[in-house]
Amino acid sequence: MDKGKRSSGGSGGDDSIYRIPPYYYIHVLDQNSNVTRVEIGPRTYIRQDHERVIFGPQKMIMVPPRNYCIIENPAQKDKDGAVVLDKTGQIKLSHADQEIRLSQDPFPLFPGEVLKQAVSPLKVVPANCALRLRAVLDYEDASGEKRVAGDEWLFEGPGTYIPRKEVAVDETIRATIIKPNQAIKLRARKETQDREGNLRVTGEEWLVKKVGAYLPGAYEEVVDVVNAYVLTEKKALHLRANRTFSDSKGVKRKNGEEWLIKMEDNEAHIPDVYEEVVGVKDIITLNNRQYCVILDPVGADGKPQLGQKKLSKGEKSFFLMPGEKLEKGIQNVFILGEDEGIILRANEGFKDTLCDCERKPGDKWMMRGPMEYVPPVEVDVLTKRKAIPLDENEGIYVRDTKNGKVRAITGVTYMLNQDEELWSKELPPAVENLLMSMKDPLADRGVRGATAVAEREKTKVVTLRVPHNASVQIYDYKEKKAR
């Protein structure tokens, strides 16, 4: 038999007597009126013939402190807390409704009531945490603020959250810790007001750089944690704007604009939401024997001068601005000795300060050492020349590129100028073989066959050694004379 039930003195046979212990209850159905009522212990209940116990004895529900439970289809009560009955004596219920009951005296479940959620502890929200709440019904809270179904807000800790039937808990939010040289990127899920009091539209993104714990608002979501780029004297940050905006220093940046952030601007830079990091640029250092030519240099207005060139000489250190590039990298200064020179050509008109003369495009001239020379941006270096030392029995063929005349230079140290070049003298194969054999006309008179030697340098003057007591005849094809 169930707890609290007992047969009537053992003589009847039906369960007509119910001994209900303290804090227990039963549901009794009156079969005449079809009305169910509650009998609460401690008491001994004697069942009538037209009654039937349909539930219990059952222990009352006990809600200890800092706990709660949810009752579905709760019984209606008047202002004094008494249960409201209809004209038939049946307990009136709020069907499809819910009631959250906190710590109180033990209570029974009236007929029709359902324990939807068992007794559970209240949720304690620690510091730096919050509950995201959502209204499922329109209501007005204790402070007089009206909530509309669908509204969201936060219950921030530390504190104990008291649930309401009109409110659902969506999730628990933890604060994001912002360290030095860090920021968090936030995005608005709908139109809202941030913690600084600024209005944000749906989809807008912004940064929070304040060091410490940051708890996102109800309509805010953390997109990313952004780390700062630490800049040094040798590194700079190359940025590009994704849209038109004003940066942290109030400078207006247009969409697609690029610029550099250096150490003197900011030691550690956190890119804004509309700034894209293109890369980190290293510094370019020139010593006193180096130079470089910068293409498309940035002018005083901060805009690139397309098609222009700029000469930069050492000693100096600088960063290439966005859009700039080196023409041929870092180049060494031309250091010319006494027997050296360089051939130059002007690619545009300019005034040559070395000779105090005007140079026209296409002009060619030669600079002779000893000297240090850094070519201006208007000048191209064609080649470097070195003087050729010649003995009295040595020579070279030189051709003038202007008139085509060829002459032989012998017995001096000679340097080709800008209008001269070495000329190769072609000879018949038989003469080439004789010259290459290097035979002595007297000593090698009886030797047959040619001895293989290195190929003749065709730019050198052809020399023929004439032995003692010997003679040769030379025919000049131009003068048509022999000697």
C-alpha positions in Angstrom: 0.0 0.0 0.0 1.1 3.6 -0.6 2.5 5.7 2.2 -0.2 7.2 4.3 -2.9 4.7 3.3 -4.4 2.2 5.7 -7.4 -0.2 5.7 -10.3 0.7 8.0 -9.5 -1.3 11.1 -9.0 -4.3 9.0 -12.7 -5.0 8.8 -13.8 -3.2 5.7 -11.7 -4.1 2.7 -11.6 -0.7 0.9 -8.9 2.0 1.4 -11.2 4.5 3.0 -8.9 5.9 5.7 -5.9 8.0 4.6 -3.5 9.1 7.2 -1.7 12.1 5.7 1.6 13.0 7.3 2.8 16.6 7.7 3.8 18.3 4.5 2.0 15.7 2.4 -1.2 16.1 0.4 -3.7 14.2 -1.7 -6.1 15.0 -4.5 -9.7 13.8 -3.9 -12.3 13.5 -6.8 -15.9 14.1 -5.9 -17.7 11.8 -8.3 -21.0 13.5 -7.8 -19.8 17.0 -8.9 -16.6 15.9 -10.8 -14.7 18.4 -8.8 -11.2 17.6 -7.5 -10.0 19.2 -4.2 -6.8 19.1 -2.2 -6.5 17.6 1.3 -3.4 18.7 3.2 -1.8 16.9 6.2 -1.3 16.3 8.9 -4.7 14.8 9.2 -6.6 11.5 8.9 -8.9 11.6 5.9 -11.9 9.3 5.7 -13.0 8.8 2.2 -16.7 8.9 1.4 -18.4 6.5 -0.9 -18.8 9.0 -3.7 -15.1 10.1 -3.5 -12.0 8.7 -4.9 -8.4 9.6 -4.2 -6.7 10.1 -7.6 -3.3 11.4 -6.4 -1.1 11.0 -3.3 -0.3 11.1 -0.6 2.5 13.2 -2.2 5.1 15.2 -0.5 4.7 19.0 -0.8 7.2 21.0 -2.9 9.8 22.6 -0.7 11.8 25.5 -2.2 14.9 26.3 0.0 16.5 29.7 0.0 18.3 30.8 -3.2 16.3 28.2 -5.2 13.3 28.3 -7.5 10.9 26.2 -9.5 8.5 26.7 -12.4 4.8 25.8 -12.2 2.8 25.4 -15.4 -1.0 26.1 -15.4 -0.8 27.8 -11.9 -3.9 28.3 -9.8 -5.3 31.8 -9.6 -5.2 33.6 -6.3 -6.8 36.7 -4.9 -5.1 39.6 -3.3 -5.0 37.8 0.0 -3.3 34.8 -1.5 -6.3 32.5 -1.3 -7.1 30.2 -4.2 -9.9 31.4 -6.4 -12.8 28.9 -7.1 -15.4 28.9 -9.8 -19.1 28.5 -9.1 -18.8 24.7 -9.1 -16.0 24.8 -6.6 -13.3 23.9 -9.1 -9.9 25.7 -8.7 -9.4 28.3 -11.4 -6.2 27.8 -13.4 -4.2 30.1 -15.7 -3.9 27.7 -18.5 -0.7 27.7 -20.7 0.7 30.2 -18.2 3.7 29.8 -16.0 4.6 30.9 -12.5 8.1 31.1 -11.0 8.1 30.4 -7.3 11.0 31.3 -5.0 11.8 30.3 -1.4 8.6 29.9 0.6 6.7 27.5 2.9 6.1 24.0 1.5 3.1 24.1 -0.9 1.0 21.4 -2.7 0.3 21.2 -6.4 -3.4 21.9 -7.0 -5.3 19.8 -9.5 -4.2 20.8 -13.0 -0.9 22.3 -11.9 2.3 20.8 -13.4 5.8 21.1 -12.0 7.5 22.1 -15.3 11.0 22.6 -13.8 12.1 21.0 -10.6 13.6 22.9 -7.7 16.9 24.4 -9.0 19.4 26.9 -7.5 19.3 30.4 -8.7 22.0 31.4 -11.2 24.8 33.4 -9.6 26.5 35.7 -12.1 30.2 36.4 -11.2 32.1 39.6 -11.8 33.1 40.3 -15.5 30.2 38.1 -16.6 26.7 38.8 -17.7 23.5 37.0 -18.9 22.0 38.0 -22.3 18.3 38.2 -21.6 15.5 38.3 -24.1 11.9 39.3 -23.5 9.4 36.7 -24.8 6.3 38.7 -23.6 5.6 42.4 -23.2 5.9 43.5 -19.6 7.0 46.4 -17.3 9.8 45.7 -14.8 10.0 46.9 -11.2 11.9 50.1 -12.3 9.0 51.0 -14.6 10.9 50.3 -17.8 8.7 48.7 -20.4 10.1 45.7 -22.3 8.7 44.6 -25.7 8.9 41.0 -26.9 12.2 40.6 -28.7 14.1 43.2 -26.7 17.6 42.1 -25.4 19.6 43.4 -22.5 22.3 42.3 -20.1 22.2 41.3 -16.4 25.7 42.1 -15.3 27.4 40.5 -12.4 28.2 40.2 -9.6 24.7 39.3 -8.6 22.0 36.6 -8.4 19.6 36.5 -11.3 15.9 36.2 -10.3 14.1 34.6 -13.3 10.8 35.9 -14.7 8.3 34.1 -16.9 8.5 36.9 -19.4 12.2 36.6 -19.9 14.4 33.9 -21.4 18.2 33.5 -20.8 20.0 33.2 -24.2 23.6 32.9 -23.2 26.3 33.7 -20.6 28.8 36.4 -21.8 32.3 36.7 -20.4 34.3 39.9 -20.4 37.2 40.1 -22.8 40.5 41.1 -21.2 42.3 43.9 -23.1 46.1 43.9 -22.5 48.5 46.7 -23.2 49.1 47.2 -26.9 45.8 45.4 -27.7 42.3 46.3 -28.7 39.1 44.4 -29.4 37.1 44.9 -32.6 33.3 45.1 -32.0 30.4 44.9 -34.4 26.9 46.2 -33.8 24.2 43.5 -34.3 21.5 46.2 -34.5 21.3 49.9 -33.8 22.5 50.5 -30.3 24.5 52.9 -28.1 27.9 51.8 -26.9 29.4 52.2 -23.5 30.9 55.5 -24.5 27.5 56.9 -25.4 28.1 56.8 -29.2 25.3 55.7 -31.5 26.1 52.7 -33.6 24.3 51.5 -36.7 23.8 47.8 -37.6 27.0 46.3 -39.0 29.2 49.1 -37.8 32.6 48.1 -36.4 34.8 50.0 -34.0 37.8 49.4 -31.6 38.0 49.5 -27.8 41.6 50.2 -26.7 41.1 50.8 -22.9 43.1 48.3 -20.9 41.1 46.1 -18.7 38.0 43.9 -18.9 35.4 44.8 -21.4 31.9 43.3 -21.3 30.2 43.6 -24.7 26.7 45.1 -24.7 23.5 43.2 -25.6 23.7 44.2 -29.3 27.5 44.0 -29.5 29.7 41.1 -30.6 33.4 40.7 -30.4 34.9 40.2 -33.9 38.6 39.9 -33.2 41.4 40.8 -30.8 43.8 43.2 -32.6 47.4 43.3 -31.5 49.5 46.5 -32.0 52.5 46.6 -34.3 55.5 47.8 -32.4 57.6 50.2 -34.5 61.3 50.8 -34.3 63.7 53.3 -35.9 64.3 50.7 -38.7 60.7 49.6 -39.3 57.6 51.4 -40.5 54.0 50.3 -41.0 52.4 50.5 -44.5 48.7 51.1 -44.3 45.8 51.4 -46.8 42.3 52.9 -46.2 39.3 50.6 -46.9 37.0 53.6 -46.9 37.0 57.3 -46.3 37.4 58.1 -42.6 39.3 60.3 -40.2 42.2 58.5 -38.3 43.1 58.8 -34.7 45.0 62.0 -35.3 42.1 63.7 -37.1 43.7 63.3 -40.6 41.1 62.5 -43.3 42.0 59.4 -45.3 40.3 58.7 -48.6 39.3 55.3 -49.8 42.4 53.5 -51.3 44.9 56.0 -49.9 48.2 54.6 -48.6 50.6 56.0 -46.0 53.3 55.1 -43.5 53.3 55.1 -39.7 56.8 55.7 -38.3 58.2 55.5 -34.8 58.1 59.3 -34.4 54.3 59.1 -35.2 53.5 56.2 -32.8 55.7 53.7 -31.1 53.0 51.0 -31.2 50.1 51.3 -33.7 46.8 49.4 -33.5 45.2 49.4 -37.0 41.8 50.9 -37.1 38.8 49.0 -38.4 39.1 50.9 -41.8 42.9 50.5 -42.0 44.4 47.5 -43.9 48.0 46.6 -43.1 49.8 46.2 -46.4 53.2 45.3 -44.8 56.1 46.3 -42.7 58.8 48.3 -44.5 62.5 48.3 -43.6 64.6 51.4 -43.6 67.0 52.1 -46.5 70.4 53.2 -45.4 73.0 54.8 -47.8 76.7 55.3 -46.8 78.8 58.2 -48.2 79.8 56.0 -51.3 76.2 55.1 -52.3 73.2 56.6 -54.0 69.9 55.6 -55.4 67.2 56.9 -57.8 63.6 56.9 -56.6 60.8 56.5 -59.2 57.5 58.3 -58.7 58.6 60.2 -55.5 56.1 61.6 -53.1 56.0 65.4 -53.2 55.6 67.9 -50.4 51.8 67.5 -50.7 52.1 63.8 -49.9 51.0 62.7 -53.3 53.2 60.7 -55.7 54.6 62.5 -58.7 54.1 60.0 -61.4 56.8 59.8 -64.0 59.3 61.8 -62.0 62.7 60.7 -60.6 64.5 61.8 -57.5 68.2 61.3 -56.7 69.1 60.5 -53.1 72.8 60.5 -52.0 74.4 59.1 -48.8 75.0 59.4 -45.9 71.3 59.1 -45.0 68.5 56.8 -44.0 64.9 56.9 -45.2 61.8 54.9 -45.8 60.3 54.4 -49.3 56.8 56.0 -49.2 53.8 54.1 -50.7 54.1 54.1 -54.5 57.8 54.8 -54.5 60.4 52.3 -55.8 64.1 52.2 -56.6 65.1 52.3 -60.2 68.2 50.0 -60.0 68.4 49.5 -56.2 71.3 51.0 -54.2 74.2 51.9 -56.4 77.8 52.7 -55.7 79.3 56.1 -56.5 81.6 56.0 -59.6 85.1 56.4 -58.3 87.4 57.1 -61.3 91.2 56.9 -61.3 93.6 58.7 -63.5 93.3 56.1 -66.3 89.5 55.7 -66.1 86.5 57.4 -67.5 82.8 56.9 -68.1 80.7 57.6 -71.1 77.4 59.5 -70.4 74.3 60.3 -72.4 71.6 62.8 -71.6 68.0 61.4 -71.7 66.5 64.9 -71.3 67.7 68.5 -71.4 69.4 70.0 -68.3 72.1 72.3 -67.2 75.4 70.5 -66.3 76.8 72.3 -63.3 80.2 70.5 -63.7 81.0 72.2 -67.0 78.4 75.0 -66.6 76.8 74.1 -70.0 73.5 73.0 -71.3 73.0 69.4 -72.3 70.5 68.4 -74.9 68.7 65.0 -75.0 70.9 62.5 -76.8 74.2 64.3 -76.1 77.1 62.0 -75.3 80.2 63.1 -73.4 83.0 61.6 -71.3 84.0 62.2 -67.7 87.7 61.5 -66.9 89.2 60.8 -63.5 90.5 61.2 -61.0 87.1 62.1 -59.4 83.9 60.9 -57.7 80.8 61.1 -59.9 77.1 60.6 -59.1 75.0 60.8 -62.3 71.9 63.1 -62.1 68.5 61.6 -62.9 68.7 63.1 -66.4 71.9 61.2 -67.3 72.4 57.5 -68.2 75.8 55.9 -67.8 76.6 53.9 -70.9 79.9 52.3 -70.2 83.1 52.7 -68.2 86.4 53.2 -70.1 89.9 52.4 -69.0 93.1 53.7 -70.6 95.0 51.1 -72.8 98.8 51.3 -72.2 100.8 50.6 -75.5 104.5 49.9 -76.0 106.3 51.4 -79.0 105.8 48.0 -80.8 102.1 47.7 -79.8 99.0 49.4 -81.1 95.2 49.3 -81.5 92.8 50.1 -84.3 90.4 52.9 -83.4 87.3 53.8 -85.4 85.6 57.1 -85.2 81.8 56.4 -84.9 81.0 59.8 -86.5 82.9 59.7 -89.8 83.9 56.0 -89.8 87.6 56.6 -90.2 89.9 54.0 -88.8 93.4 54.8 -87.5 96.1 53.0 -85.6 97.3 54.2 -82.2 100.8 53.0 -81.2 103.3 53.7 -78.5 101.1 55.7 -76.1 98.6 55.2 -73.3 95.3 55.9 -75.0 91.7 56.1 -73.7 88.8 55.8 -76.2 86.5 58.9 -76.0 82.7 58.9 -76.4 82.9 58.9 -80.2 85.4 56.1 -80.6 85.4 52.3 -80.5 87.9 49.5 -81.1 87.9 48.2 -84.7 88.6 44.6 -85.7 90.9 44.1 -88.6 90.0 41.1 -90.8 92.8 39.3 -92.8 92.8 36.5 -95.3 93.0 33.0 -93.7 96.5 32.4 -95.1 97.8 35.6 -93.5 96.0 34.7 -90.3 97.8 31.3 -90.2 101.2 32.9 -90.8 100.6 35.4 -88.1 99.4 32.8 -85.7 102.3 30.5 -86.4 104.8 32.9 -84.8 107.7 31.5 -86.8 111.1 33.1 -86.9 112.1 33.7 -90.6 115.7 32.6 -90.0 115.6 30.1 -87.1 112.5 28.3 -88.2 113.3 28.2 -91.9 113.5 24.4 -92.1 110.5 23.7 -89.8 107.4 22.3 -91.6 103.8 22.8 -90.4 102.2 25.4 -88.2 102.3 25.5 -84.5 98.9 26.1 -82.9 98.7 29.2 -80.8 96.0 31.4 -79.3 93.7 33.3 -81.7 94.9 36.7 -82.7 93.2 39.8 -81.1 91.8 41.5 -84.2 91.7 45.0 -82.5 95.5 45.0 -82.0 97.7 46.4 -84.7 99.3 43.7 -86.8 103.0 43.6 -86.2 105.7 41.8 -88.2 109.1 41.2 -86.8 111.8 41.8 -89.4 115.1 40.0 -88.6 118.5 41.6 -89.0 119.8 41.9 -92.5 116.2 41.3 -93.9 113.6 43.4 -95.7 109.9 43.3 -96.4 107.8 45.0 -99.0 104.5 46.7 -97.9 101.8 47.7 -100.3 99.4 50.5 -99.4 96.1 49.8 -101.0 94.8 53.3 -100.5 97.8 55.1 -102.0 98.5 52.1 -104.4 102.2 52.4 -103.6 104.7 49.9 -102.4 107.5 50.6 -100.0 
